[in-house]
């Protein structure tokens, strides 16, 4: 695709990146076949190819309007189109650039601006989110069903036992997961311990920055990234093997640190190293010998695995979880259209509730066809979203294989 970038962005880092991405696109349209919003709405501008045209138009100096903003907002950033694209178009990065231009050109209504600021002020901060979640749980019975379903009840779980292993890996606590589902990282720590690996917490690490990045606050996202790098660096210098991630959305963001901090002379090299060390817990499992580990067995329990977009499309981790569950004795049921998003997509379920709900209903329907006893996932956002729409238990897959309590 030929481009003639406008003066405002020509020969800038963002402009060079955008031009390189745009030139890879041959507008073949393969991406529309796997785009969730195009499937729902049937509008070319609500598919990747149409959005690429909109971004190209604005970067070449064309008009930018609320209509442009609407179509870009509707994108889930699931990156399913990247998996489908035969030309290797990095659509997610192009979308970030396009959204940033729209942010500068089109003002949102005041209520929308306030809501986005509230999300950025609450979700990335565990203490703030935890406090509000506690209040929400207290008034949960009084809330409408649609809100009640988004507030899971408190879960009783066993804290991971102290580790004495010589091998070690850092573990990202995350921002909402410690309050919503603290049992996930506890199970992951037990899982790693069964493999002879100790899980190390870096208290000063926090939100990965994904919330800010996807709400067009790119400088804020970079600050979160720098803080995490500072918190982890002493451990990295001391030889920690990896940064273990149990929320695939965080993993996808962490692996982008090298890209988002590429122009930061102080942090670029460190960001590259962090991105290299970041591993989803499934990737770690795939590199270990699980046969001698005292893991939990499934004994024929039927499990439907919902592969988060950030796992299969963002990190290209495909088939590992299903294989591990099968090897541990679970029966993994087939899921139609497993490449499609569940509608969670970070803050998407809050900002685009109608589209999100339709995608959720479709996903729950596909997951339940095989009559599973439990639904497994690999991302906290998907975990909460799925649980709001079904009475079936939703588990992170590592909870199913972590050593049973004795």
Rosetta blueprint (number, residue, H / E / L):
1 X L
2 X L
3 X L
4 X L
5 X L
6 X L
7 X L
8 X L
9 X L
10 X L
11 X L
12 X L
13 X H
14 X H
15 X H
16 X H
17 X H
18 X H
19 X H
20 X H
21 X H
22 X H
23 X H
24 X H
25 X L
26 X L
27 X L
28 X L
29 X L
30 X H
31 X H
32 X H
33 X H
34 X H
35 X L
36 X H
37 X H
38 X H
39 X H
40 X H
41 X H
42 X L
43 X L
44 X H
45 X H
46 X H
47 X L
48 X H
49 X H
50 X H
51 X H
52 X H
53 X H
54 X H
55 X H
56 X H
57 X H
58 X H
59 X H
60 X L
61 X L
62 X L
63 X L
64 X L
65 X L
66 X H
67 X H
68 X H
69 X H
70 X H
71 X H
72 X H
73 X H
74 X L
75 X L
76 X L
77 X L
78 X L
79 X L
80 X H
81 X H
82 X H
83 X H
84 X H
85 X L
86 X L
87 X L
88 X L
89 X L
90 X L
91 X H
92 X H
93 X H
94 X H
95 X H
96 X H
97 X H
98 X H
99 X H
100 X H
101 X H
102 X H
103 X H
104 X H
105 X H
106 X L
107 X L
108 X L
109 X L
110 X H
111 X H
112 X H
113 X H
114 X H
115 X H
116 X H
117 X H
118 X H
119 X H
120 X H
121 X H
122 X H
123 X L
124 X L
125 X L
126 X H
127 X H
128 X H
129 X H
130 X H
131 X H
132 X H
133 X H
134 X H
135 X H
136 X H
137 X H
138 X H
139 X L
140 X H
141 X H
142 X H
143 X L
144 X L
145 X H
146 X H
147 X H
148 X H
149 X L
150 X L
151 X L
152 X L
153 X L
154 X L
155 X L
156 X L
157 X L
158 X L
159 X L
160 X L
161 X L
162 X L
163 X L
164 X L
165 X L
166 X L
167 X E
168 X E
169 X E
170 X E
171 X E
172 X L
173 X L
174 X L
175 X L
176 X L
177 X H
178 X H
179 X H
180 X H
181 X L
182 X L
183 X H
184 X H
185 X H
186 X H
187 X H
188 X H
189 X H
190 X H
191 X H
192 X H
193 X H
194 X H
195 X L
196 X L
197 X E
198 X E
199 X E
200 X E
201 X L
202 X L
203 X L
204 X L
205 X L
206 X L
207 X L
208 X L
209 X L
210 X H
211 X H
212 X H
213 X H
214 X H
215 X L
216 X L
217 X L
218 X H
219 X H
220 X H
221 X H
222 X H
223 X H
224 X H
225 X H
226 X H
227 X H
228 X H
229 X H
230 X H
231 X H
232 X H
233 X H
234 X H
235 X H
236 X H
237 X H
238 X L
239 X L
240 X L
241 X L
242 X L
243 X E
244 X E
245 X E
246 X L
247 X L
248 X H
249 X H
250 X H
251 X H
252 X H
253 X H
254 X H
255 X L
256 X L
257 X H
258 X H
259 X H
260 X H
261 X L
262 X L
263 X L
264 X L
265 X L
266 X L
267 X L
268 X H
269 X H
270 X H
271 X H
272 X H
273 X H
274 X H
275 X H
276 X H
277 X H
278 X E
279 X E
280 X E
281 X H
282 X H
283 X H
284 X H
285 X H
286 X H
287 X L
288 X L
289 X L
290 X L
291 X L
292 X L
293 X L
294 X L
295 X L
296 X L
297 X L
298 X L
299 X L
300 X L
301 X L
302 X E
303 X E
304 X E
305 X E
306 X L
307 X L
308 X L
309 X H
310 X H
311 X H
312 X H
313 X H
314 X H
315 X L
316 X L
317 X L
318 X L
319 X L
320 X H
321 X H
322 X H
323 X H
324 X H
325 X H
326 X H
327 X H
328 X L
329 X L
330 X L
331 X E
332 X E
333 X L
334 X L
335 X L
336 X L
337 X L
338 X L
339 X L
340 X L
341 X L
342 X L
343 X L
344 X L
345 X L
346 X L
347 X L
348 X H
349 X H
350 X H
351 X H
352 X L
353 X H
354 X H
355 X H
356 X H
357 X H
358 X H
359 X H
360 X H
361 X H
362 X H
363 X H
364 X H
365 X H
366 X H
367 X H
368 X H
369 X L
370 X L
371 X L
372 X L
373 X L
374 X E
375 X E
376 X E
377 X E
378 X L
379 X L
380 X H
381 X H
382 X H
383 X H
384 X H
385 X H
386 X H
387 X H
388 X L
389 X L
390 X L
391 X L
392 X L
393 X E
394 X E
395 X E
396 X E
397 X H
398 X H
399 X H
400 X H
401 X H
402 X L
403 X L
404 X L
405 X L
406 X L
